Amino acid sequence: MATKEEVLTKGFWQSKTMKFNVLTLLVTVVTFLVDNNFFESNPAAATIAGVAVTVGNIGLRFITDSAIKLGGSSDGEASTD
């Protein structure tokens, strides 16, 4: 395991967690645009969606092995920031 001074970083666009969350956002927006009452009229679907997103994020955190960096290059080098 890397020490605090030797944390590997990657660009946010390389993060599985960020991709998952952007996809979740897109699905939510499209669902709203198609039927803006969908979750209101289907509370079970809203609950299932919330649980799925939570489980997905928790699962992705378990397989994450590097931090993301917001800006600059991401060459996989150890960061001393």
N, C-alpha and C positions, 0 to 999 in steps of 0.2 A: 504494500500500500504506500502511496506517495505521501511524503511529509507535507505539511502545510506550505512549505516553501517550494515544493516540486509538484504542484498540481497541474495535470495536463488539461488544456483547454481546447475547445472547439467552437466554431461559429454557431450561433443560435440556429441557423438553418440546417445544421447537421444533427441536431438533437431530435431523437425519437419522441421525447416528451413534448417538445414544442410542435412538432408535426402533428402529433395526436391532438393537441389542444387547438391548433389551427383548424384541423379537420372537424373537430367537435364544434367549433365556432361556425364554420361554414354550414354544417348540417343544421345547426340551430337557426341560423339566419334564413336558409332556404325553407326550412319547415315553417318559420314564421311568415315568410312571403307567400308561400303556397296556401297555408291555412293558419291565420294568426290566432285562431281559437283552439288549435289542436291540443296543446297541453292543458288548457283550461277545461276542455271537454273530455280529456283523457288523463285524469290524475295518475292512473296507474302507469301510463307511458312516461309521464314526467318523473315519477319515482324511479322507474327502471332506468331511464336515461341518466338520472343523477347518480344512481348506484354504479352504472356501467362506467361513467366518466371517472368516478372516484376510484374504482377498482383498477381501471386502466392506468391512471396516474400513479397509484401505489405500486402496481406491477412494474411500470417503467422505471420508477425510482430504485427498485431492487436490482435492475439490470444496468443502471447507469454507472459508468466507470470514469467519467470525466465531467468537468464543469463546463459551462458555456461562457463565452466571452461576447459581450455586446459591443462590437466594433473592432476595428483593426483586423489584422490577418489571423487566420487560424491554421497554423502549420503543424499542430500537434506537438509543438515543443513545450517543454516544461516552463511554466510561468513562475516568476519570483515576485509577482505583485502581492 
